[in-house]
Amino acid sequence: MNKYQGIMTITSKKELIKDVYEMILEGNAASYITTPGQFINIKLNDSLQPYLRRPMSICDYDENHIKIIFRVVGTGTKILANKNIGDTLDCLTGLGNGFTETNYKNVVVIGGGLGVPPMYALTKQLIQKNINVNVILGFNDQSSIFYQKEFENLTNTYIATMDGSVGAKGTVIDVLKQLPAFEAYYACGPEKMLEALAINYPDNGYLSYEARMGCGFGACMGCSCKVKSKPYKRICMEGPVLLSSEVIING
């Protein structure tokens, strides 16, 4: 992992659905992102900002740009949503270990809610490697759906909503059980979704976890989680992607 701190400029911002924003950042720091599933840690540069940086998953990237999608849930994300095109952000990039194990021929990519964005760049790269990819996106209802068309433009995409307003009624697992056999799956979403996947499909799963992070590079130990292979792993360093076979299911 090659960490880098640099200034990035906001070149695009739009609201996808209520309180969910897509933002594109431009700058040299983008070149330090090497794998889908890595994240960026943003200092908000505002007199009202909380002390800690804000970790954000990365939807897509190239050598000069990083696209993020985030929901306004508190003070920090509200400040970020109020930034304007042309504003600059102090960013730490090249953080975390992403989805590196892709030596398969037939896989499923799964995103739930705000776990959908980091699966976009992964899906593109898997397709570029001539891997057969099916995508499942899970949301609460029709009003919470975003990036459906973007995924459909890439490959076969299935939608699950809890109220059945779009696609299949139920969870991503309800859809997954209906798909043909696959060799591996990649997932990001709420912890309960990831735990359910690990219970039902304990093998060859790659789960991207979200966690509150103090520093973003392993020093504060604030995002540690217990795993089977060792006493703990830090989501910001050894994660955010963990093997389904190593996670410990709570409760």
N, C-alpha and C positions, 0 to 999 in steps of 0.2 A: 504494500500500500504506500503510495507516494502522496503525502499531504502537501497542500499548497494554500497559502493565504493571499488573496488578491482582491482588487476592486472590480466589480462587474456593474454594467449599466443596464437598466431596464429599457428594453426596446419594444416591448409589446405587453399589453395587459388587457384582459377581458373577463367578464363574468360569464361563466358557462351555465350555471344555474344559480339559484339564490344562495349567496354567501360562499360560492365555490369559484375560485379565480384561477385562470391560467396566466402565467407570466413567463416571458422569455428574457433571459439575462445574457448579456454579451461581454466577453472578456477572456483574457488568457487563462484564467483559472479553469475554464471549461476543458482545456486539454488534459487536465489531470484526472478526469473521470474516464475510467478505462473499461468498466463492466456495468451492465444493467444491474440495478439493485443497490449500487452505492448511493450515498446521500450527500447533501450540501448543508453546511451549518452557517446561518446568516446572522450577522450583527445588524441590527436595525438602524443604528446611527440616528437615534431620536432621543431628545432629552427626556421623553416620557417612557422610554423603553424599559422593560425588565432587564435585569443584570445579565442573564444568560442568553446566549445565542439561540436561534430557533432552528432545529434540524428539519430539513425538508427532503422528502423523497424526490427522485428525478424522473420525470416522465420521458424525456428524450434529450439527446445531446449530440453535439458534434465538436470539432476542435475549438470553436469560438462561441458556442451558444449552449445554454442549459435551459430547458423548459421545466417549470415546476407547476404543480396544481395543488392548491391548498384550500382548506375551508376556514372561514373566520369563526373561531371558537373562543377567543380571549383577547387580551390586550395586545399581545405580540402580533398575532395574525391580523388583527384589525389595523394596526399601524402599517403592516406590510401591504394590506389591501388598499390603503389610502396613499401609497406611494404613486408617483407619476412617471410616465415615460420620460427618460432622460435622467432620472434620479440614479444615484449610485449606491451600491451595497458592498460592505466588507464581507467577503465570503471565504470560508474554509471548504476546500473541495478535495476530492480523492479519498473520501472517508468511507470506511466500512468495507466489508467483503461482500460482493454481490453474487449473482447467479453465474458461477464459473463452470459448473458441471453440466455440459450440454452434449455429451457423447451418446445421443439417442437418435432414433429414427421417427418415433411417434410419441408425442407428448401432449399434455394439456396445461394451459396457462389459466390461472384462476385469480380473479381480483374481486375484492369485496369492498364496496364503498370507497373510502379514500385510499384503499389499497389497490385501486385500479391503476392509477398513473404509472407506478414503476414497472408495470407489466407491459407497457406499450413498447418501450425500447427493446425489452427482452423479446417480445413477440416478433418484432422486425428482424432482430439479429438471428433468431432461430430460423425464420423463413429464409433468410439469406444463406443459411447453411444447409438448405434443402431438407430441413426437418419438417415432418408433417405436424401441424399445430392446430388444435382446437382450443378455442377460448371460451371461458365461462365468466360472466360478470354478474355479481350479485348486488342488489340494491333493496331498500325497503319498499319503494313504490315508484310509480312513474315519474313523480316530481324530483326524485333524487338521482335519476339516470343522467350520466354524462359520458362522452367519448364512445358511445355505442357505434356511431357511423364510422369513426376513425378505426376502430377494431374491425368492423365489418368490411372495410376497404382492404384489410390485410388478409383475412382468413375467415373460416367458419366461426361464427360468434353466437353464443347462446346467452340469453338473459334470464335471470331468475329474480323474481320480486316476491317479497314476503306476502303481499296482499294479492298477488296474481294479476296485477293491473297490466303488466307487460311480460311476455314470455311465460316461463313455467312458474307456477305458484310454489313457493318454498325456498329452500336454500340452494347454494351451489352444489352441495352434495347430492341433492335430489336430481339435479341435472347430470352430475358426474356419473351416477349409477346407470344412467341411460346411454352413455357413450360406449363406443367399441373399446376393446382392450387397448391400453396404452402402457408405455414403458416407464414413464416418470411424469411427475407433475410439479409445477412451480406455482406458488401462491403467496399473496399478500393481502392482508385484511385484518378485521378485528380478531383479537386473541381467541375468542370462543370459536370462530370459524376455523382458525388454524389448528386448534386443539381437536375439533371435530374431525378435520381432515386427517390428523395424525392418528386418531383412534381408528377410523374406518380404513385408512390407507397408510399403514405405518412404514411401508417400504418405498424407497426412491421418490421421496417427497422433499422439496426444497422450500422452506417456509421463511418468509421475510417478516420479521417482527418489528413492531413499533415500540418505542420506550422513551420515557423522559430521560434526557441526557443533560448532564451538567456541562461537560467539556467537549464531548464528541470525539475524543481521541484516546480514551482509556485511562486517564489519570485519576478521575474522581471516583470511579467504581460505582457510580450512581445507577447505571443501567445493567448491572449484573443479573444473570438469571441462572438457575440451577439446571444442569443437564446431566445425562447419564455418563458421559465420557470423562467428566472431571467435576470438581465441586461447583464450578460456575463458568460461564462465558459472558463477556461484555458485549452487549448488543452493538455498541459503536465500533468495536474492534474485531472480535471473532465473528460477529454478526454483521448486518442484521439477518443474514440468511443462515438458517440452521437446518440440519437434517431432521426429517420427520422421525427417524428412528432414535434420535438422541434427546428429543424434548421430553420433559417431565410434565405430565398432565396434572394440573391443580385440581384438588378435590376428587 
